[in-house]
Amino acid sequence: MPPQTGPPGPGGPPASRVDQLLEQVRARYHRVGPHEAARLVSAGALLVDTRPVGQRAEFGEIPGALLVERNVLEWRLDPTCPDRHPAVTRADQGVILFCQAGFASSLAVASLRQLGLSEATDLEGGYEAWEAAGLPTVPGRGPT
């Protein structure tokens, strides 16, 4: 999980390049909170868990989320790819990505938008925010 960094305060060190990239990427689309994500999913959007199996096992899962690890995300969610997930049917389909804390998913959204998925977004705060909001989860086994 990336550290909880962000824009520097007055007189603080300059933001890292990855923080600057996150800021640029996130300025291009609307991120959703947990309750908005749940509403969109109930209306037909796909909720996609991009975390590796170890994180899902340790922290838990969101019932019904598609499990598509980050390393194959573009192939599974590109509606023009023969290796896409069967639930992916069109480029304007609602897709909400999430990772553990909402950092890596933002960068992944940028990649999907380059592929033409115009409605791709991510869950602000990731799995941690969903769980903190009291929305349904399947518990993990905890630290190993």
N, CA and C atoms as a LAMMPS dump frame, in Angstrom:
ITEM: TIMESTEP
0
ITEM: NUMBER OF ATOMS
432
ITEM: BOX BOUNDS ff ff ff
-5.0000000000000000e+02 5.0000000000000000e+02
-5.0000000000000000e+02 5.0000000000000000e+02
-5.0000000000000000e+02 5.0000000000000000e+02
ITEM: ATOMS id mol type element x y z
1 1 1 N 0.853 -1.168 0
2 1 2 C 0 0 0
3 1 3 C 0.896 1.227 0
4 2 1 N 0.657 2.175 -0.902
5 2 2 C 1.455 3.404 -0.915
6 2 3 C 1.246 4.19 0.37
7 3 1 N 2.245 4.949 0.76
8 3 2 C 2.078 5.764 1.96
9 3 3 C 0.999 6.813 1.744
10 4 1 N 0.431 7.292 2.823
11 4 2 C -0.611 8.304 2.76
12 4 3 C 0.02 9.682 2.573
13 5 1 N 0.652 9.879 1.444
14 5 2 C 1.229 11.179 1.146
15 5 3 C 0.204 12.005 0.406
16 6 1 N 0.528 13.199 0.151
17 6 2 C -0.374 14.056 -0.592
18 6 3 C 0.329 15.351 -0.885
19 7 1 N -0.406 16.328 -1.312
20 7 2 C 0.223 17.606 -1.618
21 7 3 C 0.94 18.155 -0.388
22 8 1 N 2.112 18.704 -0.581
23 8 2 C 2.854 19.226 0.558
24 8 3 C 2.173 20.452 1.137
25 9 1 N 2.377 20.653 2.418
26 9 2 C 1.854 21.844 3.066
27 9 3 C 2.743 23.032 2.752
28 10 1 N 2.341 24.202 3.161
29 10 2 C 3.161 25.393 2.924
30 10 3 C 4.556 25.194 3.521
31 11 1 N 5.557 25.453 2.739
32 11 2 C 6.939 25.319 3.193
33 11 3 C 7.432 23.89 3.246
34 12 1 N 6.574 22.922 2.877
35 12 2 C 6.97 21.512 2.911
36 12 3 C 7.717 21.129 1.653
37 13 1 N 8.175 19.897 1.614
38 13 2 C 8.903 19.429 0.433
39 13 3 C 7.968 19.366 -0.78
40 14 1 N 8.524 19.476 -1.977
41 14 2 C 7.681 19.383 -3.175
42 14 3 C 7.074 17.975 -3.271
43 15 1 N 5.915 17.903 -3.886
44 15 2 C 5.259 16.617 -4.078
45 15 3 C 6.13 15.721 -4.955
46 16 1 N 6.099 14.422 -4.666
47 16 2 C 6.836 13.472 -5.494
48 16 3 C 6.196 13.423 -6.877
49 17 1 N 6.88 12.85 -7.819
50 17 2 C 6.328 12.744 -9.173
51 17 3 C 5.071 11.879 -9.196
52 18 1 N 5.072 10.814 -8.394
53 18 2 C 3.886 9.96 -8.395
54 18 3 C 2.706 10.697 -7.772
55 19 1 N 2.933 11.526 -6.74
56 19 2 C 1.843 12.333 -6.196
57 19 3 C 1.322 13.309 -7.239
58 20 1 N 2.217 13.897 -8.01
59 20 2 C 1.806 14.811 -9.067
60 20 3 C 1.004 14.073 -10.134
61 21 1 N 1.455 12.867 -10.482
62 21 2 C 0.734 12.067 -11.465
63 21 3 C -0.667 11.724 -10.96
64 22 1 N -0.775 11.305 -9.71
65 22 2 C -2.092 11.008 -9.141
66 22 3 C -3.016 12.218 -9.221
67 23 1 N -2.493 13.366 -8.88
68 23 2 C -3.295 14.592 -8.929
69 23 3 C -3.775 14.882 -10.348
70 24 1 N -2.889 14.723 -11.317
71 24 2 C -3.254 14.974 -12.718
72 24 3 C -4.309 13.983 -13.193
73 25 1 N -4.1 12.714 -12.896
74 25 2 C -5.026 11.664 -13.32
75 25 3 C -6.404 11.884 -12.707
76 26 1 N -6.432 12.127 -11.4
77 26 2 C -7.705 12.272 -10.694
78 26 3 C -8.474 13.519 -11.116
79 27 1 N -7.794 14.51 -11.639
80 27 2 C -8.464 15.729 -12.098
81 27 3 C -9.275 15.48 -13.368
82 28 1 N -9.075 14.348 -14.015
83 28 2 C -9.73 14.058 -15.292
84 28 3 C -11.06 13.324 -15.167
85 29 1 N -11.409 12.892 -13.958
86 29 2 C -12.657 12.148 -13.808
87 29 3 C -13.188 12.301 -12.384
88 30 1 N -14.432 11.907 -12.19
89 30 2 C -15.081 11.964 -10.88
90 30 3 C -14.867 10.636 -10.166
91 31 1 N -14.226 10.671 -9.007
92 31 2 C -14.069 9.476 -8.179
93 31 3 C -15.344 9.313 -7.351
94 32 1 N -15.641 8.099 -6.936
95 32 2 C -16.86 7.855 -6.174
96 32 3 C -16.538 7.362 -4.773
97 33 1 N -17.377 7.77 -3.835
98 33 2 C -17.284 7.269 -2.47
99 33 3 C -17.986 5.925 -2.369
100 34 1 N -17.875 5.271 -1.217
101 34 2 C -18.46 3.939 -1.066
102 34 3 C -19.962 3.861 -1.318
103 35 1 N -20.739 4.78 -0.779
104 35 2 C -22.19 4.697 -0.96
105 35 3 C -22.597 4.998 -2.402
106 36 1 N -21.915 5.941 -3.035
107 36 2 C -22.199 6.205 -4.452
108 36 3 C -21.819 4.991 -5.295
109 37 1 N -20.694 4.362 -4.967
110 37 2 C -20.279 3.157 -5.694
111 37 3 C -21.329 2.059 -5.551
112 38 1 N -21.814 1.85 -4.34
113 38 2 C -22.838 0.822 -4.113
114 38 3 C -24.094 1.116 -4.924
115 39 1 N -24.478 2.388 -4.989
116 39 2 C -25.654 2.775 -5.779
117 39 3 C -25.429 2.489 -7.258
118 40 1 N -24.228 2.837 -7.761
119 40 2 C -23.92 2.606 -9.172
120 40 3 C -23.875 1.115 -9.501
121 41 1 N -23.344 0.327 -8.587
122 41 2 C -23.302 -1.124 -8.795
123 41 3 C -24.722 -1.678 -8.845
124 42 1 N -25.601 -1.194 -7.973
125 42 2 C -26.986 -1.681 -8.002
126 42 3 C -27.692 -1.27 -9.292
127 43 1 N -27.175 -0.233 -9.962
128 43 2 C -27.74 0.208 -11.243
129 43 3 C -27.041 -0.452 -12.439
130 44 1 N -26.074 -1.349 -12.179
131 44 2 C -25.468 -2.097 -13.27
132 44 3 C -23.987 -1.888 -13.507
133 45 1 N -23.346 -0.992 -12.785
134 45 2 C -21.901 -0.797 -12.962
135 45 3 C -21.146 -2.02 -12.437
136 46 1 N -19.989 -2.248 -13.011
137 46 2 C -19.122 -3.333 -12.546
138 46 3 C -18.201 -2.806 -11.453
139 47 1 N -18.1 -3.528 -10.364
140 47 2 C -17.16 -3.212 -9.294
141 47 3 C -16.005 -4.194 -9.423
142 48 1 N -14.791 -3.669 -9.597
143 48 2 C -13.645 -4.512 -9.932
144 48 3 C -12.548 -4.374 -8.883
145 49 1 N -12.226 -5.481 -8.241
146 49 2 C -11.175 -5.557 -7.233
147 49 3 C -9.863 -5.862 -7.944
148 50 1 N -8.919 -4.916 -7.896
149 50 2 C -7.642 -5.076 -8.59
150 50 3 C -6.529 -5.555 -7.668
151 51 1 N -6.853 -5.849 -6.415
152 51 2 C -5.831 -6.235 -5.442
153 51 3 C -5.325 -7.65 -5.686
154 52 1 N -4.069 -7.896 -5.32
155 52 2 C -3.549 -9.259 -5.43
156 52 3 C -4.219 -10.192 -4.422
157 53 1 N -4.157 -11.459 -4.682
158 53 2 C -4.825 -12.464 -3.86
159 53 3 C -4.404 -12.362 -2.388
160 54 1 N -3.169 -12.037 -2.106
161 54 2 C -2.707 -11.932 -0.725
162 54 3 C -3.432 -10.84 0.051
163 55 1 N -3.663 -9.702 -0.582
164 55 2 C -4.407 -8.624 0.087
165 55 3 C -5.857 -9.01 0.3
166 56 1 N -6.454 -9.639 -0.689
167 56 2 C -7.846 -10.061 -0.525
168 56 3 C -7.976 -11.069 0.606
169 57 1 N -7.033 -12.003 0.687
170 57 2 C -7.076 -13.017 1.743
171 57 3 C -6.871 -12.395 3.126
172 58 1 N -5.977 -11.433 3.224
173 58 2 C -5.688 -10.819 4.512
174 58 3 C -6.793 -9.876 4.983
175 59 1 N -7.259 -8.994 4.094
176 59 2 C -8.171 -7.931 4.5
177 59 3 C -9.642 -8.234 4.243
178 60 1 N -9.942 -9.057 3.257
179 60 2 C -11.323 -9.393 2.944
180 60 3 C -11.693 -8.982 1.535
181 61 1 N -12.942 -9.244 1.171
182 61 2 C -13.439 -8.983 -0.17
183 61 3 C -14.805 -8.337 -0.123
184 62 1 N -15.189 -7.764 -1.232
185 62 2 C -16.532 -7.213 -1.395
186 62 3 C -17.334 -8.232 -2.203
187 63 1 N -18.421 -8.745 -1.633
188 63 2 C -19.214 -9.732 -2.361
189 63 3 C -19.683 -9.198 -3.715
190 64 1 N -19.543 -10.026 -4.734
191 64 2 C -20.001 -9.672 -6.07
192 64 3 C -19.001 -8.902 -6.916
193 65 1 N -17.908 -8.445 -6.321
194 65 2 C -16.906 -7.717 -7.111
195 65 3 C -16.19 -8.682 -8.047
196 66 1 N -15.901 -8.199 -9.255
197 66 2 C -15.075 -8.982 -10.167
198 66 3 C -13.648 -8.953 -9.647
199 67 1 N -12.975 -10.086 -9.68
200 67 2 C -11.592 -10.171 -9.228
201 67 3 C -10.685 -10.167 -10.453
202 68 1 N -10.062 -9.014 -10.692
203 68 2 C -9.176 -8.856 -11.849
204 68 3 C -7.915 -8.166 -11.349
205 69 1 N -6.872 -8.944 -11.129
206 69 2 C -5.648 -8.354 -10.604
207 69 3 C -5.07 -7.351 -11.598
208 70 1 N -4.369 -6.393 -11.049
209 70 2 C -3.857 -5.255 -11.818
210 70 3 C -3.019 -5.681 -13.023
211 71 1 N -2.261 -6.752 -12.903
212 71 2 C -1.358 -7.13 -13.994
213 71 3 C -2.067 -7.618 -15.255
214 72 1 N -3.362 -7.924 -15.186
215 72 2 C -4.111 -8.333 -16.387
216 72 3 C -5.317 -7.441 -16.647
217 73 1 N -5.407 -6.347 -15.926
218 73 2 C -6.599 -5.498 -15.96
219 73 3 C -6.979 -5.046 -17.364
220 74 1 N -6.041 -4.503 -18.104
221 74 2 C -6.36 -3.96 -19.429
222 74 3 C -6.904 -5.036 -20.361
223 75 1 N -6.345 -6.232 -20.317
224 75 2 C -6.806 -7.305 -21.193
225 75 3 C -8.195 -7.775 -20.812
226 76 1 N -8.502 -7.81 -19.525
227 76 2 C -9.801 -8.308 -19.067
228 76 3 C -10.913 -7.27 -19.199
229 77 1 N -10.566 -5.972 -19.222
230 77 2 C -11.612 -4.95 -19.278
231 77 3 C -11.701 -4.214 -20.605
232 78 1 N -10.849 -4.509 -21.551
233 78 2 C -10.942 -3.905 -22.881
234 78 3 C -12.053 -4.619 -23.645
235 79 1 N -13.16 -3.934 -23.95
236 79 2 C -14.274 -4.605 -24.623
237 79 3 C -13.936 -5.099 -26.019
238 80 1 N -12.814 -4.65 -26.594
239 80 2 C -12.415 -5.117 -27.928
240 80 3 C -11.446 -6.289 -27.868
241 81 1 N -11.052 -6.708 -26.693
242 81 2 C -10.052 -7.765 -26.534
243 81 3 C -10.72 -9.137 -26.442
244 82 1 N -10.202 -10.118 -27.158
245 82 2 C -10.796 -11.452 -27.067
246 82 3 C -10.626 -12.087 -25.68
247 83 1 N -9.729 -11.566 -24.865
248 83 2 C -9.499 -12.106 -23.522
249 83 3 C -10.259 -11.352 -22.433
250 84 1 N -11.209 -10.496 -22.833
251 84 2 C -11.956 -9.701 -21.852
252 84 3 C -12.822 -10.605 -20.976
253 85 1 N -13.164 -10.074 -19.823
254 85 2 C -14.086 -10.765 -18.912
255 85 3 C -15.466 -10.744 -19.559
256 86 1 N -16.23 -11.818 -19.451
257 86 2 C -17.557 -11.864 -20.09
258 86 3 C -18.509 -10.761 -19.626
259 87 1 N -18.294 -10.201 -18.437
260 87 2 C -19.18 -9.142 -17.943
261 87 3 C -18.922 -7.81 -18.631
262 88 1 N -17.807 -7.692 -19.322
263 88 2 C -17.461 -6.444 -20.014
264 88 3 C -18.06 -6.508 -21.413
265 89 1 N -18.995 -5.581 -21.678
266 89 2 C -19.728 -5.665 -22.94
267 89 3 C -19.591 -4.454 -23.85
268 90 1 N -19.197 -3.308 -23.271
269 90 2 C -19.114 -2.108 -24.111
270 90 3 C -18.214 -1.059 -23.46
271 91 1 N -17.743 -0.125 -24.261
272 91 2 C -16.792 0.89 -23.789
273 91 3 C -17.429 1.909 -22.851
274 92 1 N -18.736 2.121 -22.948
275 92 2 C -19.37 3.115 -22.077
276 92 3 C -20.011 2.491 -20.84
277 93 1 N -19.642 1.277 -20.554
278 93 2 C -20.143 0.578 -19.382
279 93 3 C -19.544 1.194 -18.113
280 94 1 N -20.335 1.288 -17.068
281 94 2 C -19.815 1.78 -15.791
282 94 3 C -18.874 0.772 -15.176
283 95 1 N -17.674 1.232 -14.839
284 95 2 C -16.667 0.378 -14.222
285 95 3 C -16.069 1.153 -13.048
286 96 1 N -16.096 0.536 -11.863
287 96 2 C -15.521 1.147 -10.664
288 96 3 C -14.413 0.241 -10.161
289 97 1 N -13.197 0.723 -10.251
290 97 2 C -12.058 -0.044 -9.767
291 97 3 C -11.814 0.257 -8.297
292 98 1 N -11.265 -0.711 -7.585
293 98 2 C -10.778 -0.421 -6.245
294 98 3 C -9.562 -1.268 -5.933
295 99 1 N -8.707 -0.681 -5.108
296 99 2 C -7.545 -1.364 -4.562
297 99 3 C -7.695 -1.292 -3.049
298 100 1 N -6.639 -1.422 -2.307
299 100 2 C -6.767 -1.422 -0.85
300 100 3 C -7.122 -0.042 -0.302
301 101 1 N -6.407 1.006 -0.768
302 101 2 C -6.603 2.337 -0.176
303 101 3 C -6.933 3.426 -1.197
304 102 1 N -7.035 3.081 -2.474
305 102 2 C -7.456 4.061 -3.462
306 102 3 C -6.346 4.801 -4.184
307 103 1 N -5.158 4.246 -4.213
308 103 2 C -4.063 4.888 -4.941
309 103 3 C -3.825 4.195 -6.286
310 104 1 N -3.483 2.914 -6.261
311 104 2 C -3.189 2.183 -7.493
312 104 3 C -4.397 2.16 -8.43
313 105 1 N -5.59 2.135 -7.86
314 105 2 C -6.788 2.106 -8.701
315 105 3 C -6.925 3.38 -9.522
316 106 1 N -6.479 4.506 -8.993
317 106 2 C -6.549 5.761 -9.758
318 106 3 C -5.66 5.692 -10.989
319 107 1 N -4.469 5.155 -10.834
320 107 2 C -3.562 5.025 -11.977
321 107 3 C -4.129 4.023 -12.99
322 108 1 N -4.781 2.986 -12.498
323 108 2 C -5.389 1.996 -13.397
324 108 3 C -6.54 2.603 -14.192
325 109 1 N -7.298 3.495 -13.581
326 109 2 C -8.391 4.17 -14.299
327 109 3 C -7.835 4.93 -15.493
328 110 1 N -6.701 5.597 -15.306
329 110 2 C -6.094 6.35 -16.413
330 110 3 C -5.811 5.421 -17.587
331 111 1 N -5.326 4.234 -17.301
332 111 2 C -5.03 3.268 -18.353
333 111 3 C -6.309 2.811 -19.063
334 112 1 N -7.358 2.517 -18.3
335 112 2 C -8.612 2.079 -18.92
336 112 3 C -9.247 3.18 -19.761
337 113 1 N -9.141 4.406 -19.298
338 113 2 C -9.685 5.519 -20.085
339 113 3 C -8.926 5.679 -21.399
340 114 1 N -7.631 5.4 -21.391
341 114 2 C -6.869 5.434 -22.645
342 114 3 C -7.355 4.356 -23.602
343 115 1 N -7.873 3.26 -23.07
344 115 2 C -8.423 2.193 -23.905
345 115 3 C -9.835 2.497 -24.386
346 116 1 N -10.41 3.617 -23.932
347 116 2 C -11.731 4.013 -24.384
348 116 3 C -12.854 3.749 -23.409
349 117 1 N -12.572 3.254 -22.217
350 117 2 C -13.624 3.028 -21.229
351 117 3 C -13.969 4.366 -20.578
352 118 1 N -14.888 5.061 -21.192
353 118 2 C -15.192 6.447 -20.835
354 118 3 C -15.823 6.599 -19.459
355 119 1 N -16.405 5.553 -18.919
356 119 2 C -17.075 5.638 -17.619
357 119 3 C -16.274 4.987 -16.504
358 120 1 N -15.017 4.67 -16.747
359 120 2 C -14.178 4.069 -15.703
360 120 3 C -13.88 5.098 -14.625
361 121 1 N -13.964 4.667 -13.379
362 121 2 C -13.644 5.498 -12.22
363 121 3 C -13.09 4.592 -11.14
364 122 1 N -12.808 5.174 -9.977
365 122 2 C -12.356 4.333 -8.878
366 122 3 C -13.003 4.742 -7.574
367 123 1 N -12.915 3.838 -6.623
368 123 2 C -13.499 4.006 -5.302
369 123 3 C -12.523 4.783 -4.43
370 124 1 N -12.928 5.973 -4.065
371 124 2 C -12.083 6.824 -3.232
372 124 3 C -11.892 6.147 -1.873
373 125 1 N -10.655 5.919 -1.5
374 125 2 C -10.354 5.24 -0.239
375 125 3 C -10.297 3.735 -0.35
376 126 1 N -10.65 3.194 -1.514
377 126 2 C -10.532 1.768 -1.776
378 126 3 C -11.353 0.878 -0.851
379 127 1 N -10.881 -0.354 -0.729
380 127 2 C -11.559 -1.34 0.111
381 127 3 C -11.711 -0.833 1.544
382 128 1 N -10.687 -0.143 2.026
383 128 2 C -10.72 0.355 3.399
384 128 3 C -11.91 1.286 3.625
385 129 1 N -12.198 2.149 2.67
386 129 2 C -13.327 3.076 2.796
387 129 3 C -14.655 2.329 2.713
388 130 1 N -14.746 1.349 1.82
389 130 2 C -15.967 0.549 1.686
390 130 3 C -16.274 -0.147 3.018
391 131 1 N -15.269 -0.77 3.584
392 131 2 C -15.441 -1.483 4.851
393 131 3 C -15.802 -0.513 5.976
394 132 1 N -15.107 0.627 6.038
395 132 2 C -15.377 1.626 7.074
396 132 3 C -16.788 2.192 6.96
397 133 1 N -17.358 2.207 5.754
398 133 2 C -18.713 2.713 5.542
399 133 3 C -19.772 1.693 5.976
400 134 1 N -19.331 0.508 6.396
401 134 2 C -20.27 -0.502 6.859
402 134 3 C -20.962 -1.261 5.75
403 135 1 N -20.432 -1.169 4.536
404 135 2 C -21.02 -1.892 3.407
405 135 3 C -20.582 -3.369 3.456
406 136 1 N -21.296 -4.251 2.767
407 136 2 C -21.008 -5.679 2.889
408 136 3 C -19.593 -6.069 2.484
409 137 1 N -18.978 -6.896 3.316
410 137 2 C -17.667 -7.461 3.034
411 137 3 C -17.65 -8.919 3.493
412 138 1 N -16.723 -9.653 2.95
413 138 2 C -16.402 -10.986 3.433
414 138 3 C -15.061 -10.83 4.144
415 139 1 N -15.014 -11.114 5.458
416 139 2 C -13.783 -10.866 6.202
417 139 3 C -12.606 -11.681 5.691
418 140 1 N -11.419 -11.076 5.813
419 140 2 C -10.186 -11.781 5.509
420 140 3 C -9.728 -12.555 6.735
421 141 1 N -8.608 -13.223 6.585
422 141 2 C -8.09 -14.011 7.698
423 141 3 C -7.122 -13.226 8.579
424 142 1 N -6.843 -11.968 8.206
425 142 2 C -5.941 -11.151 8.984
426 142 3 C -4.503 -11.369 8.568
427 143 1 N -3.588 -10.655 9.231
428 143 2 C -2.168 -10.756 8.863
429 143 3 C -1.649 -12.174 8.997
430 144 1 N -0.769 -12.529 8.089
431 144 2 C -0.187 -13.874 8.136
432 144 3 C 1.173 -13.857 8.789
